Amino acid sequence: MNAEKDQNAKEENVMFMKGYIMPRLLRRFCDHAMSVIAIPNISRWYPLTIALLLISSLCSPAMAAQPDRITISADPGTLVRWSEPATKRCAMNGRSWLALHETCYYPIDLLHKPGRIKITRWGYKGSESVYIAVEPFPYGTREVELGDIPQANPSRKDLMRSGLERKMLNKVWTRKEGAAEFTLPLGKPTSPFPEGKDFGVKSIFNGKPAAQPHTGADYAVPAGTPVASVADGTVVAAEDQFFPGNAVYIDHGDGLITMYFHLSEINVKAGQKVEKGNVIGKSGTTGRSTGPHLFFGVRWHGARINPNLLFEDPAKIPAVEPITDKASIKDGPKTEETKQKRRA
């Protein structure tokens, strides 16, 4: 069994070198050679000129093999999938990870600015790269009146406490990514499970804008409702925090971390292994909250995305079509229904 794993690891390393590292090195070499050709009066050195022209003739096909193609568009806080037979590995934003069942999932952070993102997948035949066009999307605003709670007017001590909690969480977000312990769609954290709302909205608390948009979704469930882990994983933090209240963070592997806020009680501890469906606590209204509900959020490969997308059939996630001579888009028209769904 170990020998088989070692062989698979060797094959993946070779595939990574051939499909990702080598093409990047070749492209850099070609870029440098082409820049030398462009130097004024270089033609005086005839042997060098002939050599560089030969190199340029070889480089042209190599550089053309990776065109800048925008094949799909997406909003901040959503994700895109790329499914191809024999897909083994994925890359985006300087990170790479193993594919899930021959599919790459590319999460786009809620705070990503409009522009484009290069994504790469590779299999036994090498690598392919395309671009996602990230479009601006207005998630809207909401005004919230907080009662007489410390979170309405935090003291200097409160803010210092919150800062220390953020430092601790930065270590959680940058944990080494292990093997995936989940499949899509994720399990439901409560039963019944209402529609999640307010992902991405900019909150204004008692007339003061929040520092960042709402990075999760709110689920209106009564106080004391059992809250379950949405997949197998390891609890990386379980504690009372200033703004989230009683909070639980679970690492499910493959860079997927889920978070559960405002709990009335916590039933797990850091380092504990949990299985899909295990009760980790009960819903409540601790922290910066105006009433009983569950805040559920996810970070996947560091990106904050709408958790509602992971409770649906993954086949509904917008997909990159197979690359042909003419790249195409498999995104469909953005109907008002789609926009409302993304805003939820």
N, C-alpha and C positions, 0 to 999 in steps of 0.2 A: 504493500500500500504506500509506504514512504517512498519507495523507488519510483512508483508511478507519479507521485506528487512532485518529486524532484525533476522527473523528465518533463512534466507539464510546465514547471517553473522555468526550466531551461528553454523550452520551446517559446514560452511567452517572452523571455528576455531577448532571444534571437529575433522574434517577430517585432519587438519594440525597437531594436537597433535598426533592422531593415526598413521597417515601415515608418519610423518617426525620426530617430536620431540621424541616420545616414542622409535622408532627403534634405533635412535642415542644414547639415554640413555642406552638402553639394550645392545647395542654393546660395549659401554664404560665399563659397568659393567662386561660383559663377558671377555673383554680384561684384565681387572684388575684381575678377578678371575683366568684366565688362567696363568697370570704372577705369581700369588702366588703359584700355583701348581708347577711351574718350580723352586721355591726356593730350594736350596740343603738342604737335611735332613728334609724337611717338612713332610716326611712320618713318622717321629717319633711321631707326634701328630695325632694318629689314628682317633679320632673323626673328627678333622678338615679335614683330608685327605678324609674321606668318604663323608663329606659334600661338599667339593670342587669337588670331582669326580661326584657327583650328579649334581652339578651346571654345570660342563663342558658338561655333557650329554645333558642338556637342552640348553646350549648355542650353541653347535655345529650346530643344524639345524638353529638357529636364525642367526648365523654368515654366514652360507652358503646361506641364503636367499638373501644376497646382494653381489653377486660375483663381482669382478672387471672385467667388460666386456667392451671391446672396440668394439663398434658396428658400428661406422661410422668414417670416416676421413674427415677433412676439412682444408681449408687454412685460414690463418689470414685475417681478413677483410671480411669474408663471414658469413653465418648463416646456422643453421640446424633447422629442425622442427621435432616435435614429436606429432603425432596425434593419440589419442585413445578415444573411447567413454567414457564420464563422466569425462574427464580430467578437473580438476578445478584449479590447481595451478602448478607453475613451479619454479625451483630453480637452480641457478648456481653462482659460485664465491661469495658465501655468501649473495646473493640477492635472493628474491623470489617475484613473481608477479602472478596475475591472468592469466589464460589461455585465449586465444582468440578463441572463437567458438570451444572449446574442443581441441585446438592445442597450444602447447608450441613452441615458437620461441627462439632459443638460438644464440645470436649474438656473434661472436668471434672478439675481438679487433684486429685492424691492426697490433699493436705492440706486440701481444701475442707471446711469445717464443714457439718454438716447444716443444711438451710434450702432456699431456693429461688433459682434463677438466671433472670433474664429473658433470653430469646433472641429475636432479630429476624431476619427474612428479608424482602427486598423484591425486587420485579420491576417490570414495566412498569405494573402496576395499583396500586402503592403498597406499603405495608409491613404486615406482620402480626407480632404478638408473642405469645408464650406463655411459660410458666414450666416449668423443670425442677425437680422436687422431689428434692433431694440427700439420700439416706438414709445413715445410719451403716452401715458395713460392717466387721466385725472380720476383718482379714486375718491375725491371729494373730501369734505370736512364734516366734523360733528362738534357740537358744543355740549359739554358735560358739566353739570353743576355738582361739585363734590360737597358732601356734608362736612360736619365738624370732625375731620379726621386729620392725623398728622401729615398725610400725603397731600392735603390741600395746600398747606403752607409749611413745607419741610424746613426744619432748622438746619443750621450749619452742621451739627452733629449727624442729623439724618442724611444730609447730602454726602458727608464723609463715609458714612456706612454704605450708602448706595454705590459710591465710587469703588470701595473695596470689593463689593459684590460683583461689580462689572469686571474688575481685574481677575477675580476668580473665574468668571464665566469666559473670559478671553482664553483661558487655558482649556476650557471645555470645547470651545469652537475650533481650537487648533489641535485637538487630539489626533493621534495617528489613526488613520482609517483602517479598520479591520474588515474581515469578510462580512458580507451582508447576512443579517439574521432575519430578514423580512422579505415578503413578497408583496406586490401590488395587486389589488388595492389593500390599504391598511385596514385593520379592524376598527370598529367604532369604539370610542372611549366611554360612551354612556349608552344606556338603553332606557327609554327611547332616545333617539339621537336627532335633535332638531337641526334646522338649517343654520350653518355658521354665518355670521355677519360681521361687517365692519373691517375686513382685512384691507390694509393699505390706507385707510382714511387718516387724515390729519386731525388729531384731537385738540380741542381748546378747552382746558380745564379752568373753570372759574375766570374765563376771559384771558387766560394765558396759554399760548400755543405750546404743545408738548415738544420735546427736543427732537423726536422722530415720529414717523407715522406708526400706526397700529400694526405691529408685525405678525400678529396672529389673528385668529377668528374667535368671536364670542358665541357661545352656545348657551341658550337660555334653558337651564335645567334647575329644578328646585334644590334648595340647600339640603345637603346630606345624601345626594345622589352618588352611588358608587362610581368611581372613575377607574377605568381599566387601561392597562398598557395596550397600545395599538399593535404591538409586535414583540417578539422576543428581544431581549437586550440586557444591558447593564445600567443600573442606576448610577449616574455620575455625580448627582447632587440632589439632596432632599432636605430642605431647610426653610425657615421663615426668612423672607427677604422684604426689604422696605416697600418697594413698589409692587412686586408680584404677589406679596403675601406668602402663604404657604405654597411652596413650589417644588416640583419634581422634574428632573431632567434625565432622559434615558437615551443612551447610545445604542443604536440598532445595527451598527456596522455600516460599511460603505459610505461613511460620512453623514449618515442620517441621524439627527438628534431631535427628539420630540420634547416638548415642554408643556407642563400642566400647571396653571396658576390659579390663585385665589381659593385654594382648597381650605375646607374647614378643618380637616385633619390629614395627616400623612401616615401611611401604613408601611412605608419602605424606608431603607436607609442607603446611603452611598456605598457602592461596591456590591450591592445585592443583585443577583441575577433574577430576571423576571421573564415570564412567558406571556405570549399574547393572551389577553383576557384576564390576567391577574389583576386584582384590585390593588391600586397603589394609594388610594385615598378617597376622600369624599368632597364633593363640590361645596363651595361656600362663597364668602364675600370678604375675604381678608385682603389686606394691601390696599392699593388704589382701586376701589370698586364701589359701585353705587347700589349693588344688589346681587343676590345669588346668581351665579353663572359659572361656566367653565371657559377659561381662556386656554385655547390649544394652539400651539405654534410649532413650526418645524424649521430646521436649518438643514440643508442638504448640500454637501460639499461647500459649506460656508455661506450659502445663499439663503436668504429669507424669502420663502415662497408661500403662496396661498395654500393652507393645509387642505382645503376642500378638494383640491385637484387630486390628492392622493387617496381619497375615499371612493373615487370613481374607477370605472373600467379603464385600465391604462391605454386601451386601444383608442380612447377618445382624446388622448393627448396629441396635439398637433405634431406631425411627423415630417421628417426630411425624406423626400422621395429618392429612390436610387439614382445615382449620378449617371446621366447619359450625355450625349453630345450637347444637348441643350438642357441646362439645369432648370428645374421647375419647382413650383411651390405647392405644397400640400397643406394649406392653411385654411382655405375656404374664405368666403366673405365674412367680414366681421359684422355680424348682425347685432342689433340692439340687445337681443337676448344673451348673446355671448358676452357683450360688454357688461351687462348687469351681473352675470354670473361671476366674472372676474372681479367685479367690484365687491361682491359679497364676502 
